[in-house]
Each structure stands twice: as C-alpha cells, then as structure tokens.
C-alpha cells in the first residue's frame, strides 16, 4: 500500500527506534520514579510505561533492574551539566539548570537524593554517589577555608528550590519566568560559592 510520500508498489520503511533516545527516556523515567517511590516498589513495567517502551526493551538496554538503577543512582552525568559554568556565574547556572530541568524534563538533576531514606541499602549508595560525584566535585572548585561547608550550603539551597518547585509545586515559583528566578535566587547560591 502506498502513502502520499512513497511510490506505488513500495512500502514505507518501519520507523527505527533511536537507541540513545530510548535509553535516555528509560533513564528519565527511572529517575522520575526513584524520586517519588521506594526502590523496592518500582517495577520495570512501571519504568517502561513511563518511558513509552516495552519492559523487554528496558531489559535489552540495561539487563536488569539493578543495572538500570545503578545508572540512575549515579549523579555523574547530572553533575557534569549542573557544574558546567565558570565559578563566577556558577550559582546562576545551577539555579537555571534546576528550574529548566524541572520544567522541560519533569526531573531535577539532584533532588532524588532527598528520597535516599526510602531506598534502604540503595539509599546508602545514593548518598555515597551524591557526596562523591556532586558535593566533592563542587568542593574541589571552591577556594579558601570551609569550602566543603560552602559547597553543602549551596547544594542545600538548590535542593530547597527543587523541593519547592517539583514536590511542593509552589504556584508562584512555577509561574515565574526562569530568568526572574535566576536573578532572584542565583545570588543566594553564589554567595556560598564565592563569599
């Protein structure tokens, strides 16, 4: 059967799934669920449904639930994007990144750490990854005394923003343009980074 864009006697090639886009969708879905449910309560079927794929496809790309969640519990990729700015503009960048991630992807790059207590032993892994991949990496960028404390305070401010935006769903915050939030909240974060 021909379509308006294919000649008679030929058929359109089946749409090929973009493997990298599919993997990214699966990881986004798993992160979303991990930030809202205990690890033990999350099924591969739920991840697949949220990602818009089949459960066997999740298994094809990640092998099993533990392998998938090992990737989701890593903050490595998120930290790369979160910290990708010069130190003098890092506070504004981090705020923008959190808000844009929430608005455009429905996910926060670091908020899943707030749910570590729900995940039992997996929560310990989540905390250790956060400390090594986010906090320590930010600390290494800061000069002067008490750099570790300042890194933790800056991240605490970001986590508060993420909670208010994504969990409490603050109506005014969610209705405010991104750059207005960056202008108001960026200096708060920056004050800890470059006091």
C-alpha positions as CSV (number, residue, x, y, z in Angstrom):
1,X,0.0,0.0,0.0
2,X,1.5,3.4,-1.0
3,X,1.3,6.5,1.1
4,X,1.4,10.1,-0.2
5,X,5.2,10.1,0.2
6,X,6.0,6.7,-1.2
7,X,5.6,5.5,-4.8
8,X,3.0,2.9,-5.6
9,X,4.3,-0.7,-5.2
10,X,6.7,0.2,-2.3
11,X,6.1,0.5,1.4
12,X,7.5,2.9,3.9
13,X,10.4,1.5,5.9
14,X,9.4,0.9,9.5
15,X,10.4,3.7,11.8
16,X,13.6,2.7,13.6
17,X,13.9,3.5,17.2
18,X,16.8,5.8,18.2
19,X,18.6,3.6,20.7
20,X,20.3,6.6,22.5
21,X,17.0,8.5,22.8
22,X,15.2,5.4,24.0
23,X,17.9,4.8,26.7
24,X,17.7,8.4,27.8
25,X,13.9,8.1,28.0
26,X,14.2,5.0,30.2
27,X,16.7,6.7,32.5
28,X,14.5,9.8,32.8
29,X,11.5,7.5,33.7
30,X,13.5,5.6,36.2
31,X,14.9,8.8,37.8
32,X,11.3,10.2,38.0
33,X,10.1,7.1,39.7
34,X,13.1,6.9,42.1
35,X,12.4,10.5,43.2
36,X,8.8,9.5,44.1
37,X,8.8,5.9,45.2
38,X,10.9,3.4,47.2
39,X,13.3,1.4,45.1
40,X,11.6,-1.8,46.1
41,X,8.2,-0.5,44.9
42,X,9.4,0.4,41.4
43,X,8.9,-2.3,38.7
44,X,10.5,-2.5,35.3
45,X,7.0,-2.4,33.9
46,X,6.3,1.0,35.6
47,X,9.6,2.3,34.2
48,X,8.7,1.0,30.7
49,X,5.2,2.5,30.8
50,X,6.6,5.9,31.9
51,X,9.2,5.8,29.1
52,X,6.7,4.7,26.5
53,X,8.5,1.4,25.7
54,X,8.1,-2.2,26.5
55,X,9.6,-3.9,29.5
56,X,11.7,-6.3,27.3
57,X,13.3,-3.2,25.7
58,X,14.3,-2.0,29.2
59,X,15.9,-5.4,29.8
60,X,17.6,-5.3,26.4
61,X,19.3,-2.0,27.1
62,X,20.0,-2.3,30.8
63,X,20.0,-6.1,31.6
64,X,18.0,-6.0,34.8
65,X,16.5,-3.6,37.4
66,X,19.7,-3.5,39.5
67,X,21.8,-2.5,36.5
68,X,19.3,0.2,35.5
69,X,19.1,1.6,39.0
70,X,22.9,1.6,39.3
71,X,22.9,4.1,36.4
72,X,20.0,6.1,37.9
73,X,21.7,6.3,41.3
74,X,24.8,7.8,39.7
75,X,24.9,11.6,39.6
76,X,27.9,11.7,37.3
77,X,26.1,13.0,34.1
78,X,23.9,15.3,36.1
79,X,26.9,16.8,38.0
80,X,28.6,17.4,34.7
81,X,25.7,19.6,33.5
82,X,25.0,21.2,36.8
83,X,28.6,22.4,37.3
84,X,29.3,23.4,33.7
85,X,29.9,27.1,34.2
86,X,32.7,29.4,35.3
87,X,32.8,29.8,39.1
88,X,31.8,33.4,38.9
89,X,28.5,32.5,37.2
90,X,28.0,29.1,38.7
91,X,25.2,30.0,41.1
92,X,23.0,31.4,38.4
93,X,23.8,28.5,36.1
94,X,22.9,25.9,38.8
95,X,19.6,27.6,39.5
96,X,18.8,27.9,35.8
97,X,19.7,24.2,35.3
98,X,17.5,23.0,38.2
99,X,14.5,25.1,37.0
100,X,14.8,24.2,33.3
101,X,15.3,20.5,34.2
102,X,12.1,20.6,36.2
103,X,10.1,22.5,33.6
104,X,11.3,20.8,30.4
105,X,12.1,17.2,31.6
106,X,10.0,17.0,34.7
107,X,13.1,15.9,36.6
108,X,15.6,17.6,38.9
109,X,19.3,16.8,38.5
110,X,19.9,16.3,42.2
111,X,16.5,16.1,44.0
112,X,16.5,12.3,44.1
113,X,19.0,12.5,47.0
114,X,16.1,13.8,49.2
115,X,14.5,10.4,48.8
116,X,17.5,8.3,49.9
117,X,15.8,7.3,53.2
118,X,13.1,5.5,51.2
119,X,15.6,3.2,49.5
120,X,17.2,1.2,52.3
121,X,20.6,0.0,51.3
122,X,20.2,1.6,47.9
123,X,19.8,4.9,49.8
124,X,23.3,4.4,51.1
125,X,24.6,4.1,47.6
126,X,22.7,7.1,46.5
127,X,24.1,9.2,49.4
128,X,27.7,8.0,48.7
129,X,27.3,8.8,45.0
130,X,26.0,12.2,45.8
131,X,28.8,13.0,48.1
132,X,31.5,11.8,45.7
133,X,30.0,13.0,42.4
134,X,28.4,16.2,43.3
135,X,29.5,17.6,46.7
136,X,33.2,16.6,46.5
137,X,33.3,17.8,42.9
138,X,31.8,21.2,43.8
139,X,34.1,21.5,46.8
140,X,37.2,20.9,44.7
141,X,36.2,24.0,42.6
142,X,36.0,26.3,45.6
143,X,38.9,28.2,47.1
144,X,39.5,29.3,50.7
145,X,38.6,27.8,54.0
146,X,35.4,26.0,54.7
147,X,35.0,25.1,51.0
148,X,33.2,21.8,51.9
149,X,30.7,23.6,54.1
150,X,30.1,26.2,51.4
151,X,29.5,23.5,48.8
152,X,27.0,21.8,51.0
153,X,25.2,25.1,51.8
154,X,25.0,25.9,48.0
155,X,23.6,22.4,47.3
156,X,21.2,22.7,50.2
157,X,19.8,26.0,48.6
158,X,19.4,24.2,45.3
159,X,17.7,21.2,46.9
160,X,15.3,23.6,48.6
161,X,14.5,25.2,45.3
162,X,13.9,21.8,43.8
163,X,11.6,20.7,46.6
164,X,9.5,23.9,46.3
165,X,9.3,23.6,42.5
166,X,8.9,19.9,42.0
167,X,7.5,18.5,45.2
168,X,5.5,21.3,46.9
169,X,4.7,22.7,43.5
170,X,4.8,26.3,44.6
171,X,2.3,28.1,42.3
172,X,4.1,31.4,42.2
173,X,7.5,29.9,41.7
174,X,6.2,27.7,38.8
175,X,4.5,30.7,37.2
176,X,7.6,32.9,37.3
177,X,9.9,33.1,34.2
178,X,13.1,31.2,34.5
179,X,15.4,34.2,34.3
180,X,13.4,36.0,37.0
181,X,14.1,33.1,39.3
182,X,17.7,33.0,38.3
183,X,18.0,36.7,39.0
184,X,16.5,36.4,42.5
185,X,17.9,33.0,43.6
186,X,21.2,32.8,41.8
187,X,22.9,35.3,44.1
188,X,21.8,33.2,47.2
189,X,23.6,30.2,45.8
190,X,26.6,32.2,44.5
191,X,27.1,33.7,48.0
192,X,28.2,30.3,49.2
193,X,30.4,29.7,46.2
194,X,32.3,33.0,46.1
195,X,31.8,34.7,49.5
